[in-house]
Amino acid sequence: HLVLAGVTDGNNISVGEYYGSIKYFDYDFIVYKLTLDGNIVWKHNIAEPDGAALEGSLIETREGNVVLTGANYKALGILGLVLNMIDGNGAALWNYRNDELAIYGKCVEETADNNLIITGYTDLIHSFGFYIAKFSKTGTRTWHEHFYESGVTIIPESVVSLGDGGYFVNSRIEDVIGIFRIDSEGKFY
């Protein structure tokens, strides 16, 4: 599975790829910087030593760094939020792991105030809950919110940062598309 970030300087593109063996339950993530004609500028491997890396999203920041989010799926089925930042030359700057709520990082975007916003979902019994968190670009979680309703599945698909510090989040709610308006502290309107 490939995750595409886009052209930043007119010459390069960042691509993420999950690879590994389903038989041995061992998936990792590779981020590539490619020229527009497909030549590899650099390649960075992010290993998940105790589980499998699961797809999320990847962006390039205004500074030229690459940020990716997803989850670490362990043998017991526990999902843990994964967030990584790699510099423009392919070197790891920091990584964030969190297994507290079985969180799956689905999308990452830059905010209007030059931070990161992560949306995802929590894997709960018989339903998936909505999760949103704000991170500094040094990998510190500023705040996070979780919304859960028993028996309802809510999975965010994309997030847009607004000029007033709030967010629009496009989500699937069961088989319906919904748009949530969220304020600068993660509270639903």
N, C-alpha and C positions, 0 to 999 in steps of 0.2 A: 504494500500500500504506500503510495506516495503522497506527501503533503507539500504543497507548493507555496512559497512566500511571495515571490514577485521580484521585479527588476528594481534595484535601488539606485545604482549609479549609471544606468544606461548600458552597462557592459556585463553585469553579473546577475545571477539569480540564485536563490537558496532553495534547496530541495531537501526534504526529510524522507527517509525510507525506514520502515520497520523490516527487520530481517531476523531469521532464526529458524528454529526447529519446533514445530508443534508437538512432535513426538517426545521431545525432551523438555517441553514447556519452557523454552529459553528464547525469548525475543529481545533484541536490543534495538537501538535507534541510531541511524547514521544521518548526519547533516552534511550536505555537500554545498560548496559554492561553485557554481558553474559559469562559464562564459556563455554567451547567447548561442554559440555554435556547438555547445555541449562539452567542451573541455573542462576537466576538473581543475579548479584553482586550489582548493583544499577540501579535506574530508575529516570529519570529527566523529568518533564513535562514542556514544553514551551507553554504557553497559548497565543493565539491571541485574546485579549479581544474584539476587534471591527471588527472582520472578520474571515476568514477561512485561515488556514495554507495550502499552496499548496506545492506539492512535489518539491524537488530539488536534492541536493546530500549531502553526509555526508562523512567526512574523519577523520582519527586520525592523529594528527601531530607527528612530531619527538619527541616532549616533552611528548606525551601521552595524550594531550587534544583532545577533539572532536569538530570539526567545522562543522556546517551545514548551508546550504543556501537554499532558496526557495523564496516564496512570500506570502504576505498577501492579500487575495482577499476580498475586502469590498463589501458591499451590492450594491454600485453603479457600481461595476465592475472594480474598480481601483486596479491595482496590485502595490504592494510596495515591494522593495527588503528587504529580511530578511537575516541576517547573525548572527549566535550565536556561542560563544565559551564556552565549558563546560570543567572543569578540569577532570583529570583522576579518581576523586572520585565522580563525578556527580554533582558538584556545579557549578552554573553559574558564569563565569568570566566576560562576557560582551555580550551585544546584540546591533546590529545595525539595524535600520529601516530607510527606505528612500522611500518616496512617490513622489519624484519630477518628475520622468519620466515614471511612471507605469512600473517598471522594475521587471522582473521575474528572480531570480537567479537560473540558471540551473545546473552549476557545480562549484565546488571549489577544488583547489589543492594547495599544497605548492610550493613555487618558489625555484629556485636554491639559492637565497639570503635569504632564511628562512622567507619569507612573505607569503601572501595568494593571489591567483589570482582567480577572480570570472568571469565567463562568463554567459551570459544570453541573454534575449531579452526584447525589449520594445514592449508593446502592443499598436500599433498605428492603426488608422483607415485604414482598408483594407490591412494591411501588418504588419509584425513583423520585427523590426530592431535589429541588432546585438549590444550587449553591452559587454564591458570588463572593469574590474576595478581591481586595485591592492590595497590591504589593509595590514597594519602592523598587527602583531599578538596581538596588543592591541586594534584593532578595528577601527583604523584611516584610512580613505580612502586616499591613496597617489595620485592616479590619476584615471581617467576614460575616456573612449572613447565610442562613439556611432556611428554606421554606419547605415544609412537608405536610402533605395531606394524605391520610391513610387511604390506600387503594387507588391513588391517582398517580400517573406517571407524567412528570414534567422534565423535559430534556432541552436545555438551551442549545440553540444552533449557531447563533452569532450575537455579538454585542457591539454597540456603537457608543462611543464616548461623546457626550454633548458639551457644548461650551459653558453651560452653567454648572458643570461638575457632575451631572447626573448621567444616566445611561438608558438606552433602549435595548432590550434583550428580546430577540426573536426566539421563540420556543415552540416545541411540540408538546401539546397537552393531550395525552391519549392520541387520537388521530386528527386533531385540530391544531392549526397554527395560532399562536397567541403572541402578542407583543406586550411586554411589561415595561412600565416606566419606573425607574429606580432612582432614588436621590443620591447625593454625593457620599452618603454613609451606608448605602446598601439597603435602605428601607424602601419597601414597595409603596407606590402612591395609591 
